[in-house]
Amino acid sequence: MQVTTSNKTRQIIEIIVGFIVIVAFITVVILAIVGHGQERVSGYPLKASFEHIDGLDIGSDVKLAGVNVGKVIEETVDPKTYKATVIFTVRPDLQLPVDTAAVITSDSLLGGKYIDLSPGGDESILKPGQFMSHTQGSISLQELLSKFVFSIADNKPKSDDHKKNTTDDKAIAPLE
């Protein structure tokens, strides 16, 4: 009878350990799914209004002198001005002047966009949640190319063959 009791005790211990392993595995999977893609957003928020933010997404970088100093956390459209309002964070150790410029810049020809900050020289410092007044929106590569192509087409001189044909038509008079 002693042997049966130890086998039952062993089976109960194995079931408990198995249950604990399954619960731990499920907890890790849930934490991985919930925490996926979430970054800690540290720093204070600033706001900027742009004409175009093509290619700028939530989570895009905010850089100062080429160094990452924050992230874009929200994008909305102002229904009164029809401009895009972007809220982004800046590291708490950076105190930016009020006349700091925010420019949406391309990471590379095919890459994503980010906000590049260029500090000004004003003595006043931007406060958390304050709007930046100096901004420049995204420049569309397609728009630039179409302007270039159409400007070349508009400035193309008329060909000599076209001038010659119009002159020849006037020179030949019908016989009467």
Order of alpha helices (4+ residues) and beta strands (2+ residues): alpha-beta-beta-beta-beta-beta-beta-beta-beta-alpha-alpha
